[in-house]
Structure formats: C-alpha cells, structure tokens
C-alpha cells in the first residue's frame, strides 16, 4: 500500500520516525510529507533512511510533475503524526498553504491523525470544534493519550504510541470481516524440562502464530493468543496467556477454546516429555559417559480440541514437515488432516534453514477432505491473512 505519513511541527515528531519504520516493516511504500517546522525537530536524512524514499516538504519542488496533488492522488492511506493544533485547524478549514495541506485536499484516501499538544490546547473549544469537524468528515482521530508532556505538565495531549497509531491506521484500510468472531491461537514452541535448568525444545520462534494474531485482530476479531516461549514480542491488542510445557498448553487451550468460534494451533508441540524431571541439576559426575532419557508421549492437543469442540467451531492445524517431494509432502498432510480431524491444515516444509525463525513462509492449505483450498507464500503476515481469508468466507 502507498502510505503518506504527514509529519507536522511538534516535539512528538521524533516519535513519527517509529511510525514510518513500523509501516515500512509491515511492507508498505511510505512517503513522508513533512512541514518545514517538522524538519526542525527531526532530520530529513533520518526520515529518508527509515522511509527508503525522498522526503517532501516544499510546495514549489517538483512543480513540473504537479507534485502538490500527485502525492495525495497516489496515496492509499494518509497518516498525520503528530498532528499539531495548528495543522488540525488548517485541516478543518480546508487550507492548503503547504505541501501537506495540498496532499490531503487532493486525496480521496482515508486519513488518520494522531494529535499531540498541551492539554490546554487540546481542550480549547477551538480545537474541540475542529476535531468534531474532522471526525464528521470521516477522519480517524487516534488519541491523544494522557501522560507526561514535554514540560513539567502532564495530562491528555501526548501523542499515542507509534504502534497504536499504525495499528489503528492499518485497521481502517482492512475489511473488518472477522468482527464479532472470537479466535484462540497458539504460538511458539513448547519446552519440556529435564531439570531446573535444561529442557527439550524446538526451533519454533512463534512468528507465524503472532502474525495470525495480529492479522486477526486487525480484521476485527477478539483474539486470545496462548504463547509458548515466544522469541519475539507478543502483539498488542490481543489477550495473552503464557505457557511453557505441552501439558500447560493443553490445559490453557482447552479453557481458552470453549467459547471460541475459531481455534488455530500454530504452536510447535513437543510430542514427548521426559518421564521424570530431576529436582536438582543433573550432574556429569553421577551420570558417567552416557545419559539415558526416557520420554513419554504427550497428548495430541489438536486432536483433543477437535474431539471436544462445540458445534460450529472451526479448528485449524499446522503441519511442519521435512519431506522435500511436493507430492509426498501432500500425502503426509492428507494423512495428518485425517488423523487430526481439523477443518483446515496449513502445511509447510521446514528444515535446517526453512520455516523456523524466518521472516517468510510458503504454505499449502488443505481441507478435511484433503483437497487443496489455498496456497500462499511471502511474509508470515500475508500467509496469515490468506489463512484468515478462508475462515472469513466459506471456501
Ligand atoms: N499438535 C498438537 N499436539 C501435539 C503435536 C502436535 O496439538 N502433541 C498440533 C500442532 O500444533 C499442529 C498439528 O498438531 O497444529 C501438527 O503438528 P506436527 O508437529 O506437524 O504433527 P504431529 O502431530 O506432531 O505429527 P508428526 O510429529 O508425526 O509429524
């Protein structure tokens, strides 16, 4: 998506760098339009390096290519962060005395603003009326938050956190096709302790499960994410329940799934656990040259969820396979979906360098009958959206 980030002249402009970065990392083509005052607070080279595009600020630059309207016409989304009281007043009056004003007036894209100012200015009747005008025109206002301001004062007026601005901005451009659905997702990899300091684990980072949770929340779902030893930060805007072992994951998923409309088991689950866990650290001196471990089978959580599912609940499993031949991989997946009884199985090949802890993923999705209903490759977020497409509408 082509996203214009408008930056205006307030101290919160330094936080706009994080807004730009988050949008770029989410895969968007970001074009910064900064006011001259914004560039007093944050440097053009910083914004150009982070946005990977030229920063525009001058109304009389690029006149031959009619830049004052071209940027707005090409935008799919405009985010103004921070939006000062002055900018808000200009927007409310439809003024276009700088490049940002022209860009917004010339655009039909949705506009999101993140106000930032001192409490007195935010509460001034002029600003209150301007904000009401903008809301009435369909502009989305994110924040402001309440907290420490630039001086010694604190109160409402602080710009919302960059991640919250980006989440709100992206959600308005996305269909809310999962609104009202409750989705429980597991992510990460379980760990089975051997003693107080050691465990048997796997290489799952939790990225795919986290991407599913973020994507589902952005599409309006109420998401519970059960995390097992995530290597990355848990997403915001979802309910998090932390576990570590397979038995903990089983109990937590069972409880979190009872009233869910959709359950997705993206976690990599240890199939076996040590039969006994040593109270103290296992010592070489007492073990000698060979250490025998006896492992016992863990429950199949997905299978258990399918057996006890409430009527109408959709259950999605993941299959991680190292089989290289695509036909043989599909045959394994068909056997797995039949054994587990889930509605959809997302199949991906994993290996020493594929699947785990990587940014991208390549999957085939099959239904209960073993038929291919989807294929997706790209970022884990786009794979997540593809899986959710199949859930949002009948396949
Ligand atoms: N799964 C589970 N409980 C287990 C093992 C796996 O719920 N004890 C779930 C995983 O979360 C995933 C699906 O089952 O959604 C398939 O996991 P995978 O590891 O590919 O398959 P396994 O059942 O472990 O079979 P195998 O190891 O023989 O491939």
Boltz pocket constraint, residues with backbone or C-beta under 6 A from the ligand:
constraints:
  - pocket:
      binder: B
      contacts: [[A, 265], [A, 266], [A, 267], [A, 268], [A, 269], [A, 270], [A, 271], [A, 298], [A, 299], [A, 300], [A, 301], [A, 302], [A, 303], [A, 316], [A, 317], [A, 318], [A, 319], [A, 320], [A, 321]]
      max_distance: 6.0
